[in-house]
Amino acid sequence: MLIQCTKKGCYKSTDARFNKLTREVICLECGSPVTNISDYTRRTLVSIGQILRSTERKPFQVHCPSCKGRRDVLLVEGGAGALCSVCKEELRVSGAVLHAIKLHQAEQKEEE
């Protein structure tokens, strides 16, 4: 859906994206929020999939149900479990994933 940017100096028509966290429509040309967007337009952007997605992807991030985001995993002493790196809540992670995280962190330490 083409939306015209309202920022002075831009004013371009662009495929804007909806930011779910801030509930703003973002211009892809200049990166600034577009004002005067109706709730109907916001819902339309979500329904057609024009959502601003995070470009930062890291290996072994797990969805945390407490803080509702993809977070890095901290291993518990002895490797018996995993904690969210932000809220420190216990995460339910399978043994195979825990083992892979241990190997990945060991490789990271060797590279440093």
Secondary structure as UniProt FT lines:
FT   STRAND          2..4
FT   TURN            8..10
FT   STRAND          13..15
FT   STRAND          17..19
FT   TURN            20..23
FT   STRAND          24..26
FT   TURN            28..30
FT   STRAND          33..34
FT   HELIX           39..47
FT   TURN            48..49
FT   TURN            59..60
FT   STRAND          62..64
FT   TURN            65..68
FT   STRAND          69..71
FT   STRAND          73..75
FT   HELIX           77..79
FT   STRAND          82..84
FT   TURN            85..87
FT   STRAND          90..91
FT   HELIX           95..111
//
